[in-house]
């Protein structure tokens, strides 16, 4: 589980880091660096728009050919799309074809991300001891900070040890090649689970089979909407402590980028520890209380934390440690937080759609919105997006409690 999630998030972060360091210069050299970064963040969001369509496509493959074929096709598409970016010529070489190709590769990533949903969250929500759901929900999500550590480490090494000419010529491409190798490993790791007889029997016994998309939306629409808004705060924070700060530091400070990437890696390790603690606390005090408390913490964090990015090493390290610690407490519990509220028949497909829409609403446009606000109104304004996510989460938790009385 962890290997599979790590591969997904590694692909995710490789593109995100390149959106700051590489694509504004390589694909959008005809505009100033800030505008080029905003363009890159617009392309970043394309994958989140494509993801629900990927879910629909790969659910059909799942129904027709099985979960193993679905995962194989999806991970191959993900790895190929990511590795394909390594060969992307510059705008000076092929002109407008460069951003077009980048968009096509990004769409491929988004479609594939819709297909790599393996149903483990749905299975765990009905198959483990309710007193241990928080712990098991946390385990796959460890792949997010681990993926960031690997991606940041690679870029920190190449950016810090190559000349700028070599980095922009070939150094930035290497992490995209690595993505293909990691996806092959992740594919075999996942197939060892999903094609086993025990796994298949559990899905069949629990009736967790893919159902048609429109049928699922018709029967579970309100719960899908609630499920998409419940994790909004944590998903918005996810990009506020990963993608956005790198863009601000790169564009508006004299900080060494390799040094800052190391700071991000340190923060991510705090996030890993916080996820473990969050799983334990969730089982003791309930997921609803955990998500509500962390949403309040995120709202407070949004009011002062962005200003720390102008505070040098100490401020940046404080921003990362505090942000990742809060993120770790909630992120492991946010995904699949309403899975048990779906009817068993629709749970598999409904959980996938909920994840798609939650990432789209909470994360897809977060770097674009935060950098736009910060560039136009000052660094403190970037917290506005984060605050809106916290408010949406609190409202969704309240509505969910009134409707169901609990989360899973």
N, C-alpha and C positions, 0 to 999 in steps of 0.2 A: 504493500500500500504506500509506504513512505517513498520507495524508489519511484513508483509511478507518478506520485504528486511532485516529487522533486524534478523529474524530467519535464513535466508540464510547466512548472514555474521557472525552471531554468530557461526554457524557450521564451517565456513571457518576459523575464528580466533582461535577457540578451537584447531583445528588441527594444525594451524600455531604455536601457542604458545607451544603446546606439541612437535612439531618438534624440538624446541630448548631445552626445559626443560626436556623432558621425553624420547622421542624415541631414541636419541643417546645412552642413558644408558639402556633403557628397551629392545630395539630391536637390536641395533648395538653395544653391549658392547665389541665386538671382535676387534674394531678399536679405535683409539684415539678420543677424544671428537670433534675435528674439523672435522675429516673425517666422524664421525658418524652424525654430523649435516649436512654435505654436502649430505650424503646418505638420510637423512630425507627430505632435500629440494628437492632431486631428486624424492622421493615419493610424495612430495607436488605437483610437476608438473604433476603427473600422472592424476589428476582430470581434469586439463585443456586440456590434450590430449584426455580424454574420453568425454569431454563435447559436442563436435560437434556430436559424435555418439549418445549421449543422445538426442540431439535435433532431429536427424533423427528418432530415435525410438519413441519418445513421440509425434512428429508431426503425425506419423502414428496412434498412439492411439487417438490423437485429431480428426483426420479425421474420424476415425471409431466409436469413442464412445463419443466424445465431450470434451470440455475444462475442465469441472468439473472432469471427470474421469482421465484426463491427470494430472491435478494438484494434485488430491488425491493420485494417484500412485506415482508421482514424489516426493511429500513431505514425503510420507510414506517411500519411498526408501532412501531419504536423512536422515531422522531421524533414521531409522533402521541402516543404514551404520555408522552414527556417534555414536549412542548409542552402536553399536556392538564393537567399539574400546574400550569402557570402560571395556569389558571383556577380552581384549587381553592379553594372557599369555606372560611372558617374554621369551627372547631367551634362558635363562638358563633352562627354564621349557620345552619348546617344540622345541628348536633349530631353524632350518631354516624355520619351519612352521610359526614362528612369523612374519618375514618380508613378507612372502607370504600372510598371512591373512591381514596384514596391507595394502598391495597393493590391495587386493581384496576389502576391505572396502573403500579404497580411490577411486578405480574405480567406486564403487557404488555411492559415493558422486558426482563424476564427471558426471556420466550418469544422476543422478537426477537433478543436476544443469542445465543440458541441457533441462530438462523437466519442471522446475519451471518457465520458461519464460511464462508470462501471457498476453503478448501483450499490456500492458498498454502504453508503449512508442509509439507503432504503432498507437494506438487509439488516444492518446493525440496529436500526430503530425498532425492529420487531423481533430481533433474535437474541439480544443480550439482556441481561438482568437490568431492569429499569434503574436500579441503584448504581449502575456502572456505565450508563449511556454517555455521560459527560466525558469519562475517560476514553472510551472507544471512539467517540466523535472527534476527540482531539488528535488521535494518533495519525490519521492520514494527512491532517493539516500541517504537520511538522514539515512536510515537503516544501511549504512556501518559504520560510526563512532559510532552509537549507539550500533551496534553489537560488536564492538571492546571494548567499555566501559564495557559492561556486561561481555564479556569473560575475559578481563584483570582484572576486579574486582574480579571475582571468583578465578582466578589463584593467584592473589595477596593475597587474604585472606588465601587460603589454603597453599600456599608456605610460607607465613609469619607467620602463626600461628601453623603449624604442625611441628613436628620433621622431619628431612629429611627422616628417615626410614618410618614414617607414610605417608608422602607425596608420596614417590615412591612406597609404598605398595598399598594405596587406595585413597589418597587425590586427585591425578591427574585424577582419573576416574570420579569424581563427575561432573565436567563440561560437560562431554560427556553424562551422564544421563540427565542432565538438557536440553540438546539439543533436546531430544525426546519430552519433555514436551512443550518446546517452539514451536517446529514444529507442535504439535497438535493445539495449540492456533493459529498459523499462518495459518494452513489449514482452520480452521473455519472462520477466518477473511477474507481470500481470497475467499472462497466459497460463502460468503455472497455477494461478488461483482460479481464474474464471472458467477454465475448461475442465476443471476437476469434477468428478461425479458428485462429490459432496456439495460443492458450490451450486451446481446445476440443480441438484435435488432440493436444496434450501430455497432457491428461487421458485421452483415449481411448487413446492409445498406451501410456500407463503403467497403464491399467486402473484409474484412480482415479475410480471411480463410486460413488455412494451405495449401500450395501447395507442390507438390513433390520436394524433395531436389535438384535432378539433373536438373529439369526444372528451378528451381529458380536460380541455379548457372549459367546455360546456358544463361538465360535472364538478370541476374543482376550481373554477375560476377565482372565486373570492379568496380561497385559501392560498392559491398561487400568488395572488396580489399581496396578501399579508406576509407570506413567506419571503417575497422579494423585498419588502420594506423592513422587515425585522432586522436583517444584518446590515442595513445601509450604513450605519455609523462605523462599524468595523471595516467594511469594504472601502469606505471613503478614507478612513485613517490609513488603510493599507497602502494607498498611493501617496498619502501625505507624508509618510515616513520612508518611502522608497524612491519613487520617481521624481516627485516635485522638488524635494530639497536638493537633489543632484543638479537639476536644471537651474535653480536659483544660485547655488554656489558656483556653477560653471559660468553663468552669464553675468553675475553681479558682484562676485568677490574675486580676490586674488589667491584664494585657497588652492593648494595642490589637489588636483582631482584624484590622483592615486591615493593620497592621504585621506581624502574624504570617503572614498570607497572603502578604505579600511575601517573608518569610523562606522560606516553603514554595516559592515560585516560584524563589528562588535555589537552594534545594536540588535542585529538579527539573532545573535547568540543569546542575548537577553530575552528576545522574543521566544526562542525555543524553550528556555527555562520557564517563562511566564505561561506558555501553553500547557506545560505539564502541571503547573500549579492551578491553572484555570480548570483543567479537567477534574482535578481533585476537588476544588471548591464547588464546581457545578454539581457534582454528585452529593455534596454535603448540604448545599443551600438551594439548589434548583437552578435550572438554566435561565428561567425567566428573571429571577433576581440578579443573576450574574450579568445578563445582557442589559438589564435596566441600569444597574450600578455602573457598568463600564460605559454605557451611553452618556450618563451624567458626567463621568470622568472625561470622556472625549469632548463634551461640550465645554468643560472647564479648560481643558488642554487647548482647545481652539482659540481661546481668548488671549493667551499669552505665549504659547509655545513657538509659533512661527517666528516671532521676534528673536528667539534664541539663535536662529541661523545667521544673524549678524553679530553674534557674540564670540567669534573666533573658535578655537578648538574646544574650549570648555563649553561654550554655548551649544555648539553643534553636537558634542558628545552628550550633553544633557538632553537636547532635543531627541536624539536617537534612542537613548536608554529609556527615557520616560515614555516616548511614543511607542516603541516596540514592546515595552512592558505592558502598557494598556492594551495594545493590539493583541499580544499573546493571550491575555486573560479572556478576551472576547472572541478572537478569530476562530479558535478551535471549536467554539460552541455555536457560532453564527450559522455555519453551513448546515443545511438540513434541519433547522431548528423547529420546523413545523411538520416534519415528515410523517410523524405518527398521526397527524390530524387528517391526512388524506385517506380516502377509502383504499383498502388493500389492493383492489383491482387496478387503481390508477396511480398507486404510490410511486412506482418506478419512473414512469414518464413525467408525472407531476413534479417529482423531486428534481428531475433534470431541468425542466422548464423554469422552476423556481430559482435554481442556481443560475441559469442563464440570465434571467431578468434582474436578479439581485446584483450580479456583476455588472450588467449594463447600466443600471440606475446608480449604483453606488460607486463603481470604480472606473467605468469606461471613459468618462469625460472628466474625471477628477484632476489629472495633471493639466489638462487644457484649461479647465475652469480656474484652478488655483494659480497657475502662472499668469493667466489673463488678469485676474484680480490683483495679484501682487504687482504686476508690471504697470497696471493702470492706477492703482490706488495705494500702493505700498505693501510691504511684506505682511503686515498685520491683517490686511483684508483677505489674504488667502484662507484665513481661518473661517471665513463666512461659509465656504462650501462644506467644511467639516462640521460646522455648527448645524447646518441644514440637515446633514445626514443624521446627527444625533437626535434632532427633534423628530425626524421621520421615524426613527427606530422607536423612540419612546411612545409616539402615537400608535404605531403598529403593535407594540407590545400591549398597550392598553386595550386596543380594539380586539386583539387576539384573546386577551384574558376575558373580556366581556363576552366574547363569542364562544370560547371553548373552556375557559377557566384555567388553562395551562398550556405550556409548550411540552414537546416530548421530553 
